[in-house]
């Protein structure tokens, strides 16, 4: 893996290197052990639910005027 340093800007080159290496490390960790297809589906569903919760929490909900 190579990262070019442009205009002696080592900080940005280091940031690019970390981003590239994190992708590789993630893939290695994924392949470290066998996961059954049902476990993969379970993990994917769990992450989808978490994403939806985060999305719902950031949305602005209009306030209802309730008359009792």
C-alpha positions as CSV (number, residue, x, y, z in Angstrom):
1,X,0.0,0.0,0.0
2,X,1.4,3.4,-1.0
3,X,0.4,6.9,-0.1
4,X,2.0,9.8,-1.9
5,X,3.0,12.9,0.1
6,X,2.2,16.0,-1.8
7,X,3.7,19.4,-1.0
8,X,5.3,18.1,2.1
9,X,1.9,17.6,3.7
10,X,2.5,14.6,5.9
11,X,-0.7,15.1,8.0
12,X,-3.0,14.6,5.0
13,X,-1.0,11.7,3.8
14,X,-1.2,10.1,7.2
15,X,-5.0,10.6,7.2
16,X,-5.3,8.9,3.8
17,X,-3.1,6.0,5.0
18,X,-5.2,5.5,8.1
19,X,-8.4,5.4,6.0
20,X,-6.9,2.9,3.6
21,X,-5.5,0.7,6.3
22,X,-8.7,0.7,8.3
23,X,-10.6,-0.9,5.4
24,X,-8.0,-3.6,5.1
25,X,-8.0,-4.3,8.9
26,X,-11.8,-4.5,8.9
27,X,-11.8,-7.1,6.1
28,X,-9.1,-9.1,7.9
29,X,-11.2,-9.1,11.1
30,X,-14.3,-10.2,9.2
31,X,-12.4,-13.1,7.7
32,X,-10.7,-14.1,10.9
33,X,-13.4,-16.6,11.9
34,X,-16.3,-18.4,10.2
35,X,-19.7,-16.8,10.6
36,X,-22.8,-18.8,9.5
37,X,-25.1,-17.2,7.0
38,X,-27.8,-16.8,9.7
39,X,-25.4,-15.0,12.0
40,X,-24.5,-12.7,9.1
41,X,-28.2,-11.9,8.5
42,X,-28.7,-11.3,12.2
43,X,-25.8,-8.9,12.4
44,X,-27.0,-7.1,9.3
45,X,-30.5,-6.7,10.6
46,X,-29.2,-5.5,14.0
47,X,-27.0,-2.8,12.3
48,X,-30.0,-1.8,10.1
49,X,-32.2,-1.3,13.2
50,X,-29.4,0.8,14.9
51,X,-29.1,2.9,11.7
52,X,-32.8,3.5,11.6
53,X,-32.9,4.5,15.3
54,X,-30.1,7.0,14.7
55,X,-31.9,8.4,11.7
56,X,-35.2,8.7,13.6
57,X,-33.5,10.4,16.6
58,X,-32.0,13.1,14.4
59,X,-35.2,14.0,12.6
60,X,-37.3,16.9,13.8
61,X,-40.8,15.8,14.7
62,X,-43.6,18.3,14.5
63,X,-45.2,18.9,17.9
64,X,-48.8,17.8,18.1
65,X,-51.3,20.1,19.7
66,X,-53.5,17.9,21.8
67,X,-56.8,19.2,23.1
68,X,-58.2,17.1,25.9
